[in-house]
């Protein structure tokens, strides 16, 4: 057997060494002499050279920290860059009305139609607008023409009516029966007008650049205001389908028609022209815009159909043709051939400027003196008032505007606010008119009462505006539902954000019970009533860029309520008259029932013959009929 090896003996521990307890645990000496030495730290026993090294180390750490802060600042600075308006709205497209596919389709159509109507009216042309919505195959994109340079130009059928091209017809037939329109699919929107057309070099900027337009700096009524709408619709189409906008335009008979395909460079907010060529096109003048987007088409309230019907109501001078894949085209002929009054551009009113705007105007004016500046660049300021403003501010009227100091500018601004001016001119507005409102309501609704009112012009923040209101009551309108409210701003229907709009708030704040209509607390009244309210202004104070609700300025709310109260009095008078006539008819029916019995009683009392009895009965009936007619026409 192999002998077992003996284990080497463990070395003995030095004296004073702490004994490790059994069980694998370590007992810390927290309160003994060793703990006191540890709390004193190495610096207490370290020599002077070690203390010097510690100070140098701390200074090195501070330098490293300072360098790290400087590097972080430089890194942050390197990341900073300009954000274009196109990039901003690409990420925040809901601000422009493209927050869901159904609303996106409506917004794209609305922006194109608004541009078409504005262009026709400014050129003095009676508008004829064609709206085509074609459902496309998913994933195929738009078909190319034979030469590969883009879509073929639009075609026209017999009588000048627009028809789908062969490629669109094929795509429409391919999707008609197998793609539900209530799910997000691709639609091609085409809006064509008979307006004056667009100059060639302006087409890329108008459709390929946000915040580019001719209406922002003008003080006159128009549908567009910001120069965003149609280019934003093209940007949404580019974002959802990758397809460019297609524009065809001609500025006059004998001039060439230009065809463009345009996308937006969102980083630079600049147009990218993919195709630019001349094409054959039948219309003598006008513009056609085609946008392919991912959207949802549904009928009913807040739909494209609803928008077209309301647009016809507010624009009785326009002819609109509307067609959707799978449905019969709908034609809305104009109610009148008379064009609306052409609004005139006016100058700013003194009550409508703020201090910063006043300083900018003085820096940019062509007037040589302050007196000339105020009289030339503002409306309703005469030379006498200009001198009075300068006198109140303690500034010489002959002083040059660009030499005015900031303190003097503030004094001039206060003097403007303290001076009384006439209200701004109202020839910058173009209301629908009472007669055309009535004609439009009578054409669209079957009712017993029609009434319209057009309020005198008023002013908010120096901006003139005007409120019009029309009502249709009873007839075939539903009696147990909330009233139908149509909101318009500069002839454009407002279909979304109803509860946030000053028009809705004005309606709900009006006491309709005083006009014999039921009204739940804080809600629209109930009854067979249609309300149409239109606000015309040089600058409509919308609550957002999507232009769906009007801000609640006290002056605007007051004018709306005054118009509603006047219409409410007419409705109340109609209801009272109807009730009075109903009561009278009930009484007359009772009397008619007993007239023969009265004749019999008179014959027995007065010993009348049958001939005399018949004559008495006829006389009583004739008297009753005259009383009925008198009651009916008594108010």
NORRA-V888568 format. One record per residue. RES is the residue in one small letter. PHI is phi in whole degrees, 0 to 359 (* if undefined). Layout:
# NORRA-V888568
RES | PHI
RES | PHI
This chain:
# NORRA-V888568
x | *
x | 279
x | 288
x | 291
x | 282
x | 279
x | 289
x | 292
x | 292
x | 289
x | 295
x | 285
x | 284
x | 294
x | 294
x | 88
x | 285
x | 296
x | 275
x | 286
x | 291
x | 286
x | 95
x | 77
x | 259
x | 248
x | 265
x | 274
x | 269
x | 270
x | 233
x | 271
x | 292
x | 298
x | 294
x | 297
x | 294
x | 294
x | 296
x | 293
x | 80
x | 289
x | 293
x | 292
x | 257
x | 285
x | 284
x | 296
x | 295
x | 292
x | 298
x | 294
x | 299
x | 295
x | 296
x | 297
x | 296
x | 295
x | 295
x | 295
x | 296
x | 296
x | 294
x | 297
x | 295
x | 297
x | 294
x | 296
x | 296
x | 296
x | 295
x | 295
x | 297
x | 293
x | 295
x | 296
x | 296
x | 292
x | 277
x | 290
x | 205
x | 290
x | 254
x | 282
x | 297
x | 293
x | 298
x | 300
x | 283
x | 295
x | 278
x | 239
x | 294
x | 296
x | 293
x | 261
x | 97
x | 249
x | 270
x | 208
x | 300
x | 293
x | 291
x | 297
x | 298
x | 297
x | 296
x | 297
x | 296
x | 300
x | 295
x | 292
x | 293
x | 301
x | 297
x | 297
x | 294
x | 299
x | 296
x | 296
x | 292
x | 293
x | 271
x | 72
x | 255
x | 295
x | 290
x | 228
x | 241
x | 246
x | 240
x | 237
x | 239
x | 246
x | 281
x | 249
x | 287
x | 289
x | 82
x | 269
x | 71
x | 278
x | 285
x | 266
x | 283
x | 298
x | 274
x | 77
x | 266
x | 138
x | 289
x | 290
x | 294
x | 296
x | 249
x | 231
x | 263
x | 297
x | 77
x | 84
x | 286
x | 289
x | 229
x | 288
x | 290
x | 299
x | 292
x | 294
x | 297
x | 296
x | 292
x | 295
x | 295
x | 291
x | 252
x | 299
x | 257
x | 234
x | 244
x | 292
x | 280
x | 270
x | 245
x | 291
x | 227
x | 273
x | 232
x | 253
x | 261
x | 231
x | 237
x | 233
x | 230
x | 253
x | 286
x | 283
x | 83
x | 234
x | 299
x | 307
x | 285
x | 266
x | 301
x | 300
x | 289
x | 294
x | 260
x | 239
x | 213
x | 283
x | 58
x | 228
x | 186
x | 250
x | 251
x | 295
x | 266
x | 267
x | 254
x | 200
x | 290
x | 201
x | 288
x | 279
x | 225
x | 253
x | 76
x | 248
x | 310
x | 290
x | 291
x | 293
x | 296
x | 294
x | 294
x | 294
x | 297
x | 297
x | 288
x | 267
x | 236
x | 76
x | 264
x | 281
x | 283
x | 242
x | 234
x | 237
x | 210
x | 223
x | 262
x | 174
x | 296
x | 90
x | 266
x | 288
x | 268
x | 254
x | 243
x | 233
x | 239
x | 228
x | 238
x | 250
x | 278
x | 293
x | 290
x | 250
x | 51
x | 223
x | 283
x | 245
x | 273
x | 270
x | 223
x | 212
x | 204
x | 272
x | 225
x | 277
x | 211
x | 288
x | 303
x | 292
x | 199
x | 137
x | 218
x | 234
x | 240
x | 235
x | 227
x | 255
x | 225
x | 268
x | 205
x | 232
x | 250
x | 223
x | 264
x | 106
x | 294
x | 59
x | 250
x | 296
x | 300
x | 298
x | 299
x | 296
x | 297
x | 288
x | 297
x | 297
x | 296
x | 270
x | 231
x | 293
x | 271
x | 255
x | 255
x | 233
x | 247
x | 229
x | 219
x | 230
x | 307
x | 91
x | 243
x | 288
x | 300
x | 246
x | 247
x | 242
x | 290
x | 292
x | 273
x | 220
x | 269
x | 281
x | 284
x | 296
x | 300
x | 285
x | 291
x | 255
x | 288
x | 241
x | 271
x | 298
x | 270
x | 303
x | 284
x | 258
x | 249
x | 247
x | 300
x | 298
x | 294
x | 297
x | 295
x | 294
x | 297
x | 292
x | 286
x | 255
x | 291
x | 265
x | 291
x | 280
x | 231
x | 296
x | 298
x | 292
x | 300
x | 292
x | 283
x | 273
x | 265
x | 235
x | 267
x | 66
x | 242
x | 270
x | 304
x | 296
x | 293
x | 297
x | 295
x | 295
x | 298
x | 296
x | 293
x | 295
x | 275
x | 71
x | 240
x | 292
x | 298
x | 271
x | 291
x | 287
x | 300
x | 285
x | 261
x | 289
x | 280
x | 304
x | 296
x | 293
x | 298
x | 293
x | 295
x | 295
x | 295
x | 294
x | 294
x | 300
x | 293
x | 269
x | 259
x | 271
x | 236
x | 293
x | 297
x | 296
x | 296
x | 252
x | 285
x | 275
x | 254
x | 224
x | 289
x | 291
x | 103
x | 300
x | 295
x | 287
x | 297
x | 298
x | 296
x | 293
x | 294
x | 295
x | 286
x | 262
x | 232
x | 256
x | 222
x | 270
x | 231
x | 233
x | 210
x | 216
x | 221
x | 238
x | 288
x | 296
x | 300
x | 229
x | 224
x | 229
x | 49
x | 80
x | 257
x | 289
x | 210
x | 214
x | 246
x | 236
x | 219
x | 228
x | 227
x | 232
x | 228
x | 67
x | 71
x | 270
x | 285
x | 294
x | 267
x | 255
x | 245
x | 301
x | 298
x | 273
x | 249
x | 252
x | 250
x | 224
x | 226
x | 52
x | 71
x | 253
x | 293
x | 250
x | 255
x | 242
x | 54
x | 296
x | 291
x | 269
x | 266
x | 297
x | 295
x | 296
x | 298
x | 294
x | 293
x | 290
x | 278
x | 280
x | 277
x | 283
x | 294
x | 292
x | 250
x | 66
x | 239
x | 285
x | 210
x | 295
x | 298
x | 68
x | 226
x | 292
x | 294
x | 247
x | 154
x | 282
x | 221
x | 244
x | 248
x | 239
x | 236
x | 235
x | 246
x | 249
x | 206
x | 287
x | 210
x | 283
x | 280
x | 289
x | 278
x | 205
x | 292
x | 283
x | 56
x | 242
x | 213
x | 255
x | 293
x | 269
x | 289
x | 304
x | 295
x | 290
x | 299
x | 297
x | 295
x | 296
x | 294
x | 297
x | 295
x | 295
x | 294
x | 295
x | 294
x | 298
x | 296
x | 292
x | 295
x | 298
x | 298
x | 295
x | 295
x | 297
x | 297
x | 296
x | 295
x | 296
x | 295
x | 295
x | 295
x | 297
x | 295
x | 295
x | 295
x | 296
x | 297
x | 296
x | 294
x | 300
x | 295
x | 257
x | 300
x | 300
x | 291
x | 296
x | 298
x | 296
x | 295
x | 296
x | 295
x | 289
x | 286
x | 264
x | 57
x | 275
x | 279
x | 296
x | 295
x | 292
x | 297
x | 297
x | 294
x | 297
x | 297
x | 296
x | 296
x | 296
x | 295
x | 294
x | 298
x | 295
x | 294
x | 296
x | 295
x | 296
x | 295
x | 295
x | 293
x | 294
x | 255
x | 283
x | 243
